[in-house]
Amino acid sequence: MKNKVAIVTGARRGLGEAICYQLAKDGYDIVVNDMVEKEQVDKVVKHIEENYSTNAIGVMADVSKEEEVLKLLEIVKNRFNHIDVLINNAAIVEDMEIKERSTELFNETIRNNVTSTYLMSKYIGREMFEKKHGKIINISSTNGINAFFPTSIDYDASKAAVISLTHNFALEYAPYVFVNSIAPGWINTEMNKQLPKDLIKEETDKIYLKRFAEVEEIASFVSFMVSDACSYLNGEIIKLDGGY
Ligand SMILES: NC(=O)c1ccc[n+]([C@@H]2O[C@H](COP(=O)([O-])OP(=O)(O)OC[C@H]3O[C@@H](n4cnc5c(N)ncnc54)[C@H](O)[C@@H]3O)[C@@H](O)[C@H]2O)c1
């Protein structure tokens, strides 16, 4: 029997990388996508091939651009000829005061975080719908549910939009393709490494579990959500913030 195939966007590092390893461990062939640092993507591919008995390919593409999404789809179809799972994980964030934020940066965040999820869900989701089978997980954030710091206003708006895309694509592709979202709170990743130490301490104190999540803890939840055991969850947003 052929392995199932999962595409993970923004997967050269951080949560995307951890999701690749978790799904490879689950027996999926993996499409590792990112738009920068090909050598890092190659490393993730190599790690999968060396540590799990599944296949992996790296596809460099800016998934917020239609022509690059279509190229990615072609590559994946030629290599695997079916797609079972799509994880829309790619995103950017750049915190700053609203008065200093340019409209260009605002739009850039929306493009990378929202247009990417829209385009991937539109094209990969359609493939799944036609085959009457598939699962899409959109990585949102608790910032898409509540406002914490207006310094990430564009990121927060983008993550709220990802929640809306989740509801709409779940409706669009029903009853064949499941579309759900995870809204993590703080995760221990590169994205947060440059935050001031006192802010990290204050935020850690607010979390019931008194620590940021590790990427593996989010990845194992993704693993459950795309598994056959998770058979009645659709159009849902799961907050995964350790209590806050
Ligand atoms: N780190 C956290 O605390 C946290 C909390 C909640 C949600 N999240 C979400 O989890 C996901 C992963 O976060 P992370 O901390 O691993 O971030 P990260 O910055 O380490 O990884 C994101 C990756 O996405 C890639 N990317 C961005 N735009 C892209 C595009 N248009 N096409 C292809 N690749 C693109 C980046 O190059 C990067 O490698 C993101 O969606 C993020 O918003 C993170």
The ligand as a Gaussian input file, in Angstrom:
#p B3LYP/6-31G(d) Opt

LIG

0 1
 N        5.907000      30.561000      17.880000
 C        4.775000      30.833000      18.509000
 O        4.745000      31.206000      19.692000
 C        3.471000      30.676000      17.781000
 C        2.283000      30.837000      18.492000
 C        1.063000      30.680000      17.838000
 C        1.051000      30.361000      16.497000
 N        2.226000      30.213000      15.828000
 C        2.144000      29.881000      14.409000
 O        2.821000      28.654000      14.180000
 C        3.357000      28.649000      12.849000
 C        4.837000      28.326000      12.896000
 O        5.488000      29.244000      13.757000
 P        7.041000      29.168000      14.052000
 O        7.239000      29.790000      15.388000
 O        7.556000      27.821000      13.776000
 O        7.575000      30.229000      12.971000
 P        8.887000      30.264000      12.085000
 O        9.136000      31.679000      11.711000
 O        9.990000      29.527000      12.760000
 O        8.430000      29.435000      10.797000
 C        7.558000      29.949000       9.828000
 C        8.117000      29.579000       8.477000
 O        7.200000      29.992000       7.461000
 C        7.965000      30.386000       6.352000
 N        7.136000      31.217000       5.484000
 C        6.603000      32.431000       5.767000
 N        5.906000      32.878000       4.712000
 C        5.999000      31.934000       3.738000
 C        5.482000      31.819000       2.425000
 N        4.753000      32.806000       1.884000
 N        5.753000      30.704000       1.706000
 C        6.504000      29.704000       2.244000
 N        7.015000      29.757000       3.485000
 C        6.763000      30.864000       4.220000
 C        9.144000      31.124000       6.947000
 O       10.229000      31.232000       6.042000
 C        9.466000      30.263000       8.163000
 O       10.441000      29.285000       7.883000
 C        3.057000      30.030000      12.273000
 O        1.851000      29.966000      11.534000
 C        2.846000      30.866000      13.498000
 O        2.065000      32.002000      13.241000
 C        3.437000      30.352000      16.432000

